[in-house]
Amino acid sequence: MNANVLFYVIIAILVVDYVLERILDSLNARMRHAELPREVADIYDKVTYEKQQRYEQAKSKIGFWSSTVGFMLIMALLLTGCFGILDRWIESTFQCGAIVNGLLFFGILFWVTDLLGIPFEWYNTFVIEEQFGFNKMTPKIFILDKLKSWLLTAIIGGGLLAGLMWLISVFGENFWVIAWGAVSVFLIFINMFYSTLIVPLFNKQTPLEDGELKTAIFEFSQKAGFALDNIYVIDGSKRSTKANAYFSGLGSKKRIVLFDTLIQELSVEEIVAVLAHEIGHYKKKHTYMMLCASILQMGMILYLFGLFVSEPAFTEALDITYSPEKSYASFYVFSILFTPISFLIGLLVNAISRKNEYQADRFSGENYSPKELESALKKLSKQSLSNLTPHSWYVFCYYSHPTLYQRIVALRKINK
């Protein structure tokens, strides 16, 4: 494999990916003033709809500039040979061995990229979200969140990367079998303990107080045959007024989490309908299905990487002299080359996810109330100024949920 040819393939993949993103954004923007379908026409009044349009436009602009700066950065690094310069500087300065060199290589790239993204995150949070009445985050919380995320990335990401490089050094191209097993265990562990280990670093979770809401939730869960030990409320209002609810964990570690903003926005019946949707995911085995899909995808990634881990062109394409110890450089190139495959896998995963959402909606409608779920979805969409007319191709490529219009049409077909 020729390193120069591979270099231009990398450039082409990055350019096509960026251009495709811009095309989809442009198609979506054209739908901004489309007539609202009858099923969702009652969500916004004229003033609120104009506000939603401004919000959508502002979010689109900041997304464009953030994506463009990221694209320009990686192109500049590639075209100026900065990857090779960075690798040689790390090797000559620290002289700590291949694994530490690899951690420093990825760590510096991550840190530079993330630092460049901070102004866009800040503007999005403290200008756009503030202007439209969503932001509740303080600069202190923003900074602490960033520091905590860096720490988690260093511990989890660094640990996984170090383990991967060690396995490659010991087992060569056959590393992927053991790596797949280790990553699978990690994914299962995170799914089980995310709410108890990761969430508390950022948010406070407290058991839902006794009262009408808790009684209604437990009554429905018992009726649905869903064993529920407790329901937790998360203090989402310290960051945003937007509302949400989610189901996490596996087996005995499963739990339902409500944002405090959700409790403020919806009635008891609407909240139970939303939770019935979340319980529907569990009853339909969607959580296990998506976990298995993630494990299979990771196995495919590691297997394919194993085929090319010893290919000199993968490091030389970054102007880095080949060495069996430079697996971290090969992995970086592979992550770019995998982009088209990742995009296709994303299309499939999103399609499955949208199907799962329809099934969870149907479970809620058949076992509780389609009208209450529809009412809850409408309120949540209005409260978050959701886009009600996204372009169909944008939905196909990016949406993990059906559009609100599609969900309401499906809900109204349920005879309850």
N, C-alpha and C positions, 0 to 999 in steps of 0.2 A: 504494500500500500504506500502510495507516494504522499509525503507530508505536505507538499505544496498543494496538491489536489484536495487533500483533506481540509487544509486551511480554508480554501475557497468554498468548500461544501459547508463548513461551519458558518462562514460569512453569509452564504445564501440562505441557510436555515434561519439565521437570526433576522435577516431582512424580510424574508417571506412571513415569518411569524409576526413581525412588527406591522407589516403592511396589512396582513389579514386582520389583525386586531383593529387597525384604523378603519378598514372597510366595514367591519361589523359595527363599530362605534358610529360610523357615518350613517349606515342603514338604520340603526336604532334612533339616531337623532332625527331622521326624516319622519319618524312616526310620532314625534313629540306632540304634534298638533292634530293628530288623527281624531276623528269623532269617537267618543266613548261608546262602547257597546251598551245596549239597553240594560243589561244585567248589572252593570257597575256605574251607570250614569248618575245614580243618586248618592254616590260617595262624596264627591266634591261639589260645593257650590262654586260660583264663578270666581270669587275672590280666592278661595282655597286652591282651586285648580290652577289659577295663574301663579300662585305661590309654589305649587308643586312643579310647575314648568320651570320656574326660575331655579329651584333647588336641583332639579335634574340637570339643567344646563351647567350650573356651577360645579356639580359633582363630575360631570363629563369633562369639563375643562381641566380640573385639577388632576383627573385621571390621565388625561392626554399628556400633560406636562410631566407628570411623574413617570409615566411609561417611556416618554421620549428621552428624558434625561438618563434613565436606566439603560435604554438602548444605546444612546450615544456613549455612555461610559464604557460598556463592554466592547463596543466597536473601536473606541480609542485605545483601549488596552490591547486588543488584538492587533490593530494596525501598526502600533508603535513598538510591539514586542515587549510590553511591560510585564507580561506573565513570566517571560524568561528572565528579565531583569530582577523581578521580585524573587524568583526562585534562587538565582545565583547570590543575591544579597542575603537571603535567609541562610543559605548553605555556608557562606563564608563568614557570616557574623556570629551565628549561634553554635554551629557545629555540634548539634545535640542528637543526631541520628535521624533516620528517615521518618519515623512516626511523628516526632516533635516538629520536624520540618514541614510535614504535611499539615499538621494542626495549625502551625503558624501561617502557612500558605492560604488555607481556607479561612482561618480566623481574620487575617488582614483583609482579604477580599470581602468577607462578610461585613466587617466593621466599616470599611470605606463605603460600600454600597448602602449600608443601613444609615450611616451618617448623612449621606446625600439625600436619603429619603425623609429624614427628620423634618426639614422645612416644609415639605408637602403634607406630612402628617399633622404638623403643628397648624398649618394654614387650614387644613380640612377640619380640624377639631375646633380651633379657637376663632376661626373666621366664618367658615361656611356653616358648620353645625351650630355655632353660637348665633349667627345671623338668623337662622331659621328656627331657633328655639329648642334645639335638641341637646346641646352640650351642657353637662353638669360637671365636667371634669375640671380640676384646678391644675395649674402648671406643676404643682408638687406631685399630684397623682400621675400626671403625664410622665414626668421624669422618673419617678419610682417604678412605674410600669415598664419603662424602657430599660432601666437597670436590671429589673427582675427578669425581663425577657432575654437580655444579654447573658445573664447568669445561667438561665435554663438552657439556652442554646449552647453555651460553653460546656455545661455538664452533660446534657443529653446528646447534643449533636457531636461534641468533641469525643465523648465516650464511644459512640457508635462508629465514628470515623476512625478513631484509634484502633478499635477492635477489628474493623474491616481491613485496615492496613496490616495489622499483625497477622490476621488469617491469611492474607495474600502472601506475606513473607514466608509463612510456614507451609501452606498447602498449594501455593501457586494458583493456576487457573481453576483448580478444583475447590477453591475456597468457598464457592457460592453455596454449596450444600450446607455446610456448617453455619455460614452467615445467614442463610435463609431460615434455618431453625432458630437461631438466636434472635433474629429480628421478629419472627413470628411470635415467640414468647414475649418479646417486648411489647408488640402491638396488643396482644391479649391483656397483658398487665396494665398498660395505659388505659385500655377500654374499661377495665374493671375498677381502676383506682383514680381515674382522672379527677372526679369530683371531690375525692377525699385528700388527694395529694397536690394537685396543680391549682385547682380553683381557689382554695383558701389562701394562696399566695397573693391573689389579686382581689378577691371578694370575700365578704363575710356571708356564710350560709347559716341560717337558723331554722329550726323546725317550725312549721306552720302552726300558729296558735289555734287552740280549740275554738270552735265556733261553727257557724252555718256553712262556710266554705269547706272546712276540713271534713265536716260530717257528710256533706254532699259528695266530696271526692271519694271518701272511703266507702260510702254506700255504692257508688258506681263501680269502683274497683272490685268490690266483692261480687257484685252482680256480673261483672265481666270476667270473673275468675282470675283476677290479677292480684297476686299477693303483694301487698304494699305495707312496709313497716312504718314509713314516715314520708312526709312531703317537706321539702326545704324551700325557703324563700331566700333569694340572693339579692344583695343590695345593688342592683343594676342602676338605680337612680343616682348613685354617686358619680356616674360617668355620663349617662344619657337618659333622656326621657323615653326613648324607644323601649317597647315591651317585647318580652319573649318568654318562652318556656321550652324546656328540653328534657329528654330522657337520657340517662347515662348509666353505665355499669352493666355487668353481666351477672346472671344467677342471683345469689344472695346479696350481691353488692349493687344491685340496680336501685336507682332512685329517680324521683321526679323533682325537678327544680323549677320554681316559678320566680320570675323577676318581680320585684315589688311593684314595678311600674305596670305590670300586667294586672295585678290585683287592683290597682287604682283605676285602670281603664275599663275593665270588663265587669259584667255582672257575674254572679255566682254561676248561673246556668251557662253563660258563655265560657267561663273558665273551665268548667267541667267538660264542655264540648271540646275545648282545645286539648285538655288532658286525655280525653277519650281518643283523640287523634294520636297522641303520643303512645298511649297504651296499645292502640291499633298496630303501631310499628312493632311493638314487642310481640303481640299475639300473632302477627303475620311473619315473625322471624326475620324482619328486615335488618335488625341490628346484627344478627349473626351472618346474614347474607352479605352485608357490606363489609364486615370484618373479614370473611373468607375471601371476598373479592380483593381486598387490600393485600392480604397475605399472598394470594396467587399472583397479583401484579408485582409485588416485591420479589417473588421468586423468579419471575420472568426477567425483571431488571437485572438481578444479580447474575442469572445464568448468561444473559447476553453480554454483560460486562465481562464475565469470565472468559468469553470467547476472544475479547480484544485487550485484556489487561496487559498482555505481554507484547502488544503491537507497538514497535518503536515510533511509528508515524503519529500515534496519539499524543505523545509528549513533544515530539519534534514540531508538530503543528503549532504548538505554543512557544516555539523557540526555546525549548528546554531539552538539553541533551538527554538522550534515553538512558535509563538505568532501571533494572528491575525494582529498585527501591522507590521509583517515582510513580508509584501506582496512584497517588493522589492527583497528579497531573492528568493521567489517563482517565480517571474518574470524572474530572471536571469536563474534559472534552466529550466523554461519553454522555454526560448529562445534557449537553447541548445537542448532540446527534440524536438523542432519544426524544427530543422535543416533538417531532412529527408523530411518532408512535404514541407518546404521552397525550397528544391532542386527540388522536383517534380513540384511545382508551377513555379519555375524558368524555367524549361524545357518548360512548356506550354506557359509562357509569352514570352520567346525567340522565340518560334515557331510562335506565333502570330505576334511578332515584325518583324521577317524575312518576313512573308507574307505581312505585311504592307509596308515594304521597297520595295518589288517587285511592289506593287501597286503604290507607290509614283514614282518609276522609270518609270513605264509604263505611268503614268500621264505626267511626264516630256517629255518622248519620243513622246507620241501621240500629246501633245499640244505645244511642242517646237522642240526639236531635239534629237533623240537617239544618233546620232554621237557625238554631242557636250557634252552630259552627259557622254558617254563612254570616250571621250578624257579627260574630267575633272577628272573622277574617276581614270584613269590611271596616270595622273599627280600627283594627291594627294597621290596615293599609292606609287609612286616612291619617292616623296618628303619626305614621312614619313617612308620609308623603310619597307613597310608592308609585312607581310608573305603571299605569294601567294599560298602556298600549305599546309594549315592547315589540320590536320587529321579530317575526317568526324565526329568522335565521339566528338572531341574537339569542333567543330563547333556546333554540336547538343546540347552540354551541356552549352556552354558559349557564343556563338555568338548571338548578337541581330540583326546583319545584315547578309545577305547572303555573301558568299565570292565574291571577285571581279570577279573571273571566272564565277560564277553563275549569277552575275548581268549582265555581258557582254553578255553571252549566251542569257539571257532573252531579253536584249535590242535589240539584232540583229534580234529578231523575230518580232520586231515592224516594220510595213511598214509605213514609213513616207515620 
